[in-house]
Each structure stands twice: as C-alpha cells, then as structure tokens.
Amino acid sequence: MSIKQALSIGINAYSPSHLRLRPCINDAADMHHALQSIGFHTQYEADLDLKSMKLSTQKFIRSIRPGAVVLFYFSGHGVQSDGNNYLIARDAVGICADNIRSTAIDAQKLVNDMHERKPRLIICVLDCCRTDPPNEPLDAMSFHKAALAGTQAGFAPMQAPPSTIIVYACAADDTASPRSRNGRNSLYTYHLLRYLRTPNTDIETVLRHVGAAVQKDSENKQIPFRYSSCNEMIYLAGQQAYHMPMLPHAKRGKSIVPYPDSSHHRHRRAMSAHHSQPPITNFQYPLNGQFGIPMYRHLSTRNAFPHMTRTHPHYNSPSTRDLWYYGY
C-alpha cells in the first residue's frame, strides 16, 4: 500500500501591495481538503515569508517516505530568471534578478530534493505566474517598485526526474488567470478540484481533462502544460489507488498484470476496459487522442474470453464506459 503525502501552500498577502493576490489561500486550502478526502496526509501553509517557506518545504521533504505518492501544490507568484524558476514568498520587496537565488525558492531544486527521497511518484502543481514582472531597468526603479525586477514573466521549461509530473497552470513563458467561474479559486485550480477526486482514473488522464477544461473555459487564452516522466498508471482516488506495481524505487513484487500463456495464441486473449470517470459534456476532442488511454482491469487468464475475435475499439459516447480492447 502506497502512502500519499502532500504539501499545499498559498500566498495572498504579498508586499508590496500591488502584488497581492486573492484566490491563492482558497486554492491551497481547498486542495488540502480535497487531498485529505482521498487519503493524503497533507500539510497546509498560508502567507509564508521566505524563512517559514524554506522550513516548511524542508520539513516536508524530510518526511517523504520511500515508495510514497507525493503531491506538492503552490499557488502564488512565480517567475523565471536565467532559465530557472522561482517560487516567491510573501515579502517580495527587494527581490530582483541579481539576488533571487537567495531570496526565493528554486523550483527545480525543490523537485530534485523530493526525488532524492525515492518516492514512487512526485506530482508538482505550480499555479503561479499571475502577474507580469516590471520591465523597467533595475537602476531606474525605487526599492519599493523593484520587487521582481529583472525577472521574466511565466516559467521556463523544467526537467522532470524519473517518476515525476510537473504541472504548470499555463504554458511556459505565459501568465495564468486568477479568476474562475466560482469567484473563489483560480481558473486552473477550479478545474483541478473538479476532476481530482474522479475515482479509478489515472492521474495523467485527470490532468488531461483539467487542461482541456481550462483551455476551453479560457477560449484558448490559457493552455496548461506539464512535463512528465511517469511511465505507470497511478490512481489517486478509488479502489485502484493501491493496486498498481510500485515503480521505480519501491520494491517490486509479482506483477499483477497477467501475460498470456505461451501455449495460447495472443490474438485469442481479450481484456475489458471499464473507465468509470464521469462523461464530459460539450467536449470536442477525441478521447483516444487528447485524453490518452483508458484504465485496464487486471484480469487473470481464466477470465479472458477466447471465443471473441479481434475487433476495433468503439467510441460511442464522450465517456469510455463502453470501451473494449482485444489483445492481438
């Protein structure tokens, strides 16, 4: 059984005042409760200064157990400088490109440090980039206005270590919308909360649904992006959450995915797929393209159906509820 651990951070009360945000604490708090409801051991932090933010992230990293499913969520300001991405703590006064390495949290280093704890999977959700940094020269700005000066809008691309998913609320070098339909959450987190608890749906499929919903809701003005090196299907919610082989760090036991006996022809083996995620209304993308692959039930060979011949998958509805695959 995999342990699920999460840290959720939201920062609204930035200084100077023109950097203050509204939805971030709601985002982090709602993510905290949603993750708790699907079995995560979660920590929630709000309006942290740099010292507190470093202590909180370091404490969380030390708590990560080998083989755990880990989710780190941050809602607030984030910028890039010299190709590196930084998460901004509450006090942004005086932070600029010249000193950002010592006055902000390096996102890539944070992911790498979590990976050194050998978790089964890291999911890093960065709902940042809410405001364009000032573009005036550093020497032309007062100390008060110099917050984030010399940095660049949006996030630069990141490297995902093995078994890691890094999620941006918007595309690289772009900014994200802080507003959504409910007036409480940012646009990305609003849709993430809608889909996060979908039972028996792997996390990559969940994130595809979220990205498509954000893109549609924003009329293609905000396009979420992710960098993934996850090569297994992980289910955060539902009965399948604890029944997948643990890769690559956790000890691997006998595979639960059956392989056909060598004495039988492979084309006479069949497997059924029953995807229990809810249908998506008014959705224009094909499920076998934008949304990826369905969930496979793990059937033993005695439950296969040798009398069935090979046929092609059928897509009769926006849901993959009626989807059948046959081995060949």
Buried (B, 14 or more C-beta within 10 A) or exposed (E): EBBBBBBBBBBBBBBBEEBBBBBBBBBBBBBBEBBBEBBBBBBBBBBBEBEBBEEBBEEBBEBBBEBBBBBBBBBBBBBBBEEBBBBBBBBBBBBBBEEBEEBBBBBBBBBBBBBEBBBBBBBBBBBBBBBEBBEEEEEEBEEEBBBBBBBBBBBBBBEBBEBBBBBBBBBBEBBBBBBBEEEBBBBBBBBBBBBBBBBBBBBBBBBBBBBBBBBBBBEEBBBBBBBBBBEBBBBBBBEBBEEBBBBEBBEEEEEEEBEBEEEEEEEBBBBBBBBBBBEBEEBEBEBEEBBBBBBBEBBEEEEBBEEBEEEEBEEEEBBBBEBBBBBE
